[in-house]
Amino acid sequence: MQHDEYNHQEHAQKGKLAYVGKAKDMYETTDPHLFWMVYKDQATAGDGAKKEQIAGKGVLNQKITRLIFAYLEEHGIATHLKEIVSDTEELVEKLDMFELEVVLRNRAAGSIVRRLGIEKGTEFKGGMVEFYFKSDDLHDPLLTDDNLLFMQLATPAQLEEIKRLTREVNRLLSDLFARANLMLVDFKLEFGTNAKGDVILGDEFSPDNCRLWDAQTHESFDKDIFRNSDEDMIPYYQAVYDRLCSVLA
């Protein structure tokens, strides 16, 4: 899918602020079917306990997301990205978002290591899907399928479609990152339904919401750099973008 440069004369105009997020803000537009999404330089970790402004982060996250979403679109995964506005702004389809964070784990890292008492790097054959309730007040608790259905966060059919799409994204991107000499350890997705009721991939796909390890050294190329140290994360994000460009050229 080709995302052309934004034309102010032909498309939606930016309106009032609709949502403030940790890494992105969403604005209404004059088109009722579109949001204007702005990537921010803010980095957070530990439920916001650690927060910094990191120059260039928003630009890189959008550039990486643009590559990933275009690749997914070319392989049959519908995303909300419609048009690029600037280096940090884009027009996206307005979705009714599920209050869910959908996590797929290929290897053990982060919270699951502590939760299950397993060794970091342990492989999960075929990938492990987990759901988390998007609630800052509750610290995004882990949900079983039955929890999710009881809370009516999705219908049974939507749940199955979310799982199918998540596993297909994993298949496509594990292969893509492997070609870029990176291991896709885990990632978080967010989905919503559009005006037709179709389940669509929203949010972003960047080193902010996935773990990427160098295929040989297992060095992190993701937000764990920020979470676990004071090292500058920007060179690593730039390296992810450069490696993706090298295999998608």
NORJO-V928141 format. One record per backbone hydrogen bond with DSSP energy under -0.5 kcal/mol. NH is the residue of the N-H (numbers start at 0). CO is the residue of the C=O. If there is no record, write none. Layout:
nh co
NH CO
NH CO
This chain:
nh co
2 0
3 1
5 83
7 5
9 6
10 6
14 27
17 25
18 25
20 18
20 23
24 37
25 18
26 35
27 15
28 33
29 12
31 29
33 30
34 91
35 26
36 34
36 89
37 24
38 87
39 22
42 51
44 49
48 45
49 44
50 48
51 42
53 40
53 51
54 52
56 53
59 55
60 56
61 57
62 58
63 59
64 60
65 61
66 62
67 63
68 64
69 65
70 66
71 67
72 68
73 69
74 70
74 71
75 72
76 71
77 75
79 200
81 90
82 90
83 3
84 88
85 88
89 36
90 82
91 34
92 79
93 32
95 192
96 94
97 190
99 97
100 131
101 99
101 188
102 100
102 129
103 186
104 127
105 103
105 184
106 184
107 121
111 108
112 109
113 109
114 110
115 111
116 112
117 112
120 107
121 118
123 105
124 122
126 123
127 104
129 102
130 142
131 100
132 140
133 98
134 132
138 134
138 135
139 134
142 130
147 143
148 144
149 145
150 146
151 148
152 147
158 154
159 155
160 156
161 157
162 158
163 159
164 160
165 161
166 162
167 163
168 164
169 165
170 166
171 167
172 168
173 169
174 170
175 171
176 172
177 173
178 174
179 175
180 177
181 176
182 212
183 181
184 182
184 210
185 210
186 103
187 208
188 101
191 199
192 95
193 197
196 193
199 191
199 197
200 77
201 189
208 205
210 185
211 209
212 182
213 218
214 180
217 213
220 211
222 206
222 209
224 221
225 222
226 222
227 223
228 224
235 232
236 232
237 233
238 234
239 235
240 236
241 237
242 238
243 239
244 240
245 241
246 242
246 243
247 243
248 244
